[in-house]
Amino acid sequence: MRGNLSVRHTWAILLYMIDPSNSKTTSRNCLTTLLNKFAGTSDQLLSHLRKLHLAQGPQEPLSTYAGQPNETIDRPTSTTDVRAALLKIRPNSLPGEDATTNKLIGNLVIQG
């Protein structure tokens, strides 16, 4: 989402998060109801959604790592690592705390 809630794909994710079992039309109707019932302006709604759903960054400075160096763990994550992890995902397992299903994560397109 990268802080931009006006992108088409971001709205598709939000519609999916409303209720993944509903059709697109039902999700759009729920979103329309939300927009109509919100007391503020659309900018205020976007601001409210950003506060609720987008990471605001760490609140306190992170401490420096004090352990022994480990080349395997310390190297930057590569696109190959991400692709390998995506291939290992079981699409029918339960979603995590963020309620994002593994099927949705498995459908991500990695460019590069």
N, C-alpha and C positions, 0 to 999 in steps of 0.2 A: 504494500500500500504506500509505503514511503511518504507518508504525510499528505497524500493527495487523494481526497475522497471524491473527486470529480471524474476519475478515470472509469471507463465503462466496465473494465474487469473488476475493479474494486466494488462497484455496485452489484455486480453479479455475485461476488463473494458474500456481500451483505445480504442479498436476497436468499442465498443458500443458507446462511446462518439463521435467518428467521425461522425457517422450517424446511429441511432438505427433502422431506417427503411430499411437500406440496408442489404443485405445478408452477410454472413461471407466472401464469396469470394470477393464481392465488397469492403468490409471494408479492407480486406487484400491487395487488389490492391491499395487502397488509401494509406495504410500504407507503402507499397512498394514504391509507388511514392514519398511519403514524405522522406523515407530513401534515395532514389536515388537522390532527388533534394537538400538534405541538404548538404551544402558546407563542413562541417567539418567531423570529424571521428564519429564513432558510440558512443564513449565515450563522445564526445562533445555534441552529440544529447541527450544522456541520461542526461547529466548535465543540458542542456537547459530545458528539460522536467521536471526535478526535480525542477528547479528554478520556472518554470511556474505553476506547478500543485501540488507540495507538500508543506505542511506548513513548514515555516522556523522557527517557534517558535515566541514568543512575542518579539517585537522590544524594548519595554521598560518594566521595572519591573511592575508587577501588584500591585495595592494598596491593603492593607488589608481591609477586610470587616469591616465596622463600624456600621452596623445595629444590631438589636436585634437578639439573637439566635433563630433559628426555627428548631426544631428537624426534622420535616417532610422534609424540604428543604435541611437541612445541612447533612443529612445522605448520604452515598455513593450510587450511582445508582447501583442497583442490576441487575442481568441477568433477573430476573422476570419482573422488570420495563421495560427493553428493549423489552422483548417478548410481554408484554402487549401493548406497544406503536406500535410495528410492526403489531400486530393484528388489531389495530384501523386504520391503513393506508388504505385509499381508493386508489386502484390501478389505477383508471382512472382519478385522479385529476392531475392538471398541475404540472410540475416539479418546483422546487425552483430556486433560483439564480444560483446554481451550475449545473443546467440542468440535475440532476440525477432524473430519474423518480421514482415515488413511487412504481411502479411495480418492478423495479430493487431492490429497498431497501427491499421490501416485500419478495423477493426471497433470501435474505441473510440467511445463515445457521449459527445458533448460537450453538456452541459446549459447552458442559458443562452440 
